[in-house]
Amino acid sequence: MDRFAVMATFIRVAERGSFTHAADDLGISRAQASQQVAALEKRLGVRLFDRTTRRVALSNHGAEYLERARRIMADVAQADEAMSRTRERPHGRLRVDVPVAFGRNLLVPALPQFRKRYPELKLELRFNDRLVDLLAEKVDIALRFGPVRDGRLIARRLFASRWITCAAPSYVAAHGAPLQPQGLAGHQCIGYLAPESGRVREWQFGKGKAHLRQRVECVLAFDSAEAVLASGIAGGGVFQASHLLASGPMAAGLLQQLLVDYAVDGPVGSIVYPGSARHSAAVRVFGDFLAGLMREHADKVETVAGRARSAA
């Protein structure tokens, strides 16, 4: 017989002074309540209640046992509550995998804010641009761009990235700004070498419902999105980048968006995690944090783009 259930029955009978009322409160029959208390008395070897046809009263042993039983049940309730809080409170170690440029430029500057909010959570951050196997490499949560095809993972879509065209104000002052994609032929362009092919990635533009991919002749090309960004900020030429990566420099006036009306949707950004982590508080709060960070940077770009449209 469940000792805690029996103890709870004893306490309720003592508080109500009635087997019938206690049984009604607990959702059991009067016979069950009586049997549980009788079994408890037999195990303890003492009488806990003095029974008459009209009333049930605690014996001296019963009064002593009631005091101890209440303390025990309170301790059990506190232990359950503590474990529940532990399960709901983010704690322990969280292993995170994100693309290099995103991690260094957007995530790292925002981490103090996250750490202040969740001081009991320890982070291990891995920056790389390869597609890692989360289960094999024991990663708890990752940021991915593009479709998620691994059926073992849960994907939570965060945002649709945007490809935008940018240049430093100093470059625009010296060389002017292209008015349409075809005008890029007369400009110094900076390309990104796609890791999957080793070739300069095509630039993408949109106009209305049209989505155009265009090969652009580049005077510089890097296999690092950060290097493309740094070269553009230094005035090296025109380049394309994710709106998230360009948002900070644009807000600071280090870059300006060109061909504003030709910006086009890029790959969808999602957080992914193993199915076993679906109830993890750490995964949940970090995912919420990433979602908020994405919205913040997307809003920066939209604000700057709106100003550019107004100026035009």
Secondary structure by P-SEA (a helix, b strand, c coil): ccaaaaaaaaaaaaaaccaaaaaaaacccaaaaaaaaaaaaaaacccccccccccccccaaaaaaaaaaaaaaaaaaaaaaaaaaaaaccccbbbbbbcaaaaacccccaaaaaaaacccbbbbbbbcccccccccccccbbbbccccccccbbbbbcbbbbbbbbbcaaaaaabbbbcccccccccbbbbbbbcccccccbbbbbcccbbbbbbbbcccccccaaaaaaaaaacccccccccccaaaaaaaccccccccccccccbbbbbbbcccccccaaaaaaaaaaaaaaaaaaaaaaaaaaaaaaac
